[in-house]
Amino acid sequence: MSSPPHTVLPWIVRRTRLPLLSLRCVDCRSESATTGEGRFRVNANRKLLDVWLLVRCVSCDRTSKLTVHERTPVSSFDPAELDGYHANDPELVASRLDPLLARRNRFTLDWKGAWRLDTPSAWLDEAWPVQVEVVFENPVPLRPERLIAQGLGLSRNEVLRRIKCDVPLRRPTSSGFTFTVMAGD
């Protein structure tokens, strides 16, 4: 049985921008759109509200609407949430860009280049095994094997061989996890 890790190193995943949306433009047929700074449009129809997230084609700048809420009674909204829609709250925009909204509006989220990994400086002198705690500052869906490979500068095959982890390495997660790096051969 191996001894417990001597060191726990913190890794932090930070979102650097909102993801691009893989969504075909009706004008130019480009397949990418952006939320830019993030803007909502709220429309009242008596006591019912429609809320849309505005997106812009990266090629031709055409604006489109993605349905967030449709014909929803005003009374069912939390007042802070409703204020956030009116104020175009960036955190509310980020929280609405989820798989459910993507499925309902037939687009996918492209997280490539929308996040960074902050790791402590070199730790090659540490005793093996080394434990790493990954914390997500913002929910960014990533496959642990790719994140670990990037953070350690290893091939994905070597990650699968040297890493002990309680979450599946090949399934995307946006929740924190801990893994152990075993000594190389």
C-alpha positions, 0 to 999 in steps of 0.5 A: 500500500502506498503512503499518503501524499505529502503535499496538496497543491492547489490548481484553479480553473478560471473562466477568461471569457464566455464560451462561443456558441456553435450556432449557424447564422441565418444570413451568412451561414457562419457557425459561430456566435458570441454573447459579447458582453451579454445582453438580455431582452425582456418583453412583457405581455400583460402578466407574462414575460419573455426573456431572450439572450441576445447573441451576435454572429462573429462573421456578419454581426447579425443579432439573434435571440435565444429564448431563456423564458417564454410566456412566464408569469411575472410572479414566478421570477425571483425579484433579484433574477428579474433585476439581473435580466433588466441590468444585463448582469454578466454573472446571470448571462454566464449562468444561463449559458448551460446545456439545457439552454443550449439543447432548447435553442439547438446550439453547443457551447465551445469552451476552447480558449475560454478558460485558463489553469492557474497552478503553483510553480514547479514542484518536481522536488516534492516527494511522491506521490503528490496530491492536487486539488482542482477548484473551479472558480467558474463552472467550465466543463472540462475533461479531467484527463485533458486538464491534467495533461495540460497542467502537468505537461504529460501525454493523455496516455501517461495521465491515464497511467500515472493519475489516481482520481475518484472522478472519471477522467474522460467525462467532462466535469465542472466541479472540483476534484482531487487527484494523485500523481504517482511517480514516473518510471 
